[in-house]
Amino acid sequence: MRMVFGLVLLVGIALAGGAVYMAKNYIDRYEAALAAERAQQPEQIPLTEVYVAKTRLEYGDTLRREDVQAIRWPEEWVPEGAFLAEADDLFSEEGRRLVLRTMETHEPILAPKVTGPGEQGGLTMRIARGMRAFAIKVDVASGVSGFLRPGDRVDVYWTGRVDAPDANRGEVTKLIQTGIELVAVDQQADSSDLSGTTIARTVTVAATPQQVAALAQAQSTGRLSLSLVGANDDTVSQAVQVDQMGLLGIAPPPEPEAVPEKEDCTIRTRRGSEVVNIEIPCTN
């Protein structure tokens, strides 16, 4: 009986040792596989929550809490002007914000695209300090065939006749302003809401008071045409002026030579009560 008990005990110890050995091997393999999997995973990036548009937001819409949602965003790549959920400064008791530029779904809410709390939206929010808005009449030709958008820059040309005694060269076209920014096309101040081409009747530019005076004078005395400046063009246009005769290569007529006036040389003499003029040779 004792031999049977001892044999059973030995068998039990052997089985327990085998189980421990197998479990250890399994755990070692699991840890090795887990370490290999962790090595293949990319490095963990710190994230933060940023407010984004839940649906498409149009220009002039009132921004409400149900229109936005917070999503996790890499801290290192948070766009400048984004509203963080932890700061909770997108909504304020001072008033609601208005949308200044169209935003698509899941696009981050940025400060330049919304007004301040309680501020009114509209064109006045897009005019920088010291600048003024001025409307220019355009048509399909002078308005670059409808390809103008708010935010574009244009050169302004004036065409008309110069009222001057020596101005006998027909109409003149001259570059009068360069790099003027458009802030609105007709009554639309948001470029993303304009699809295709729109034949505008007026465009509104942002200009200094001196430029406004020049544009007003030019518009009342002639015709204004706009020339679209490329988005990446940082060159400064030089003075440009073209007249009809120069365009056609016609030389101006020569000025007539001055004809010297005939000089009369006389002397006056008195004969009694009569005064007589007598011609004599002229001498220098």
PyMOL commands that set and color helices and strands:
alter all, ss='L'
color gray80, all
select helices_A, chain A and resi 2-40+65-67+75-77+111-113+123-126+144-146+191-193+209-221+244-248
alter helices_A, ss='H'
color red, helices_A
select strands_A, chain A and resi 47-53+68-74+132-137+153-160+172-185+202-207+223-229+241-243+266-271+274-279
alter strands_A, ss='S'
color yellow, strands_A
deselect
rebuild
show_as cartoon
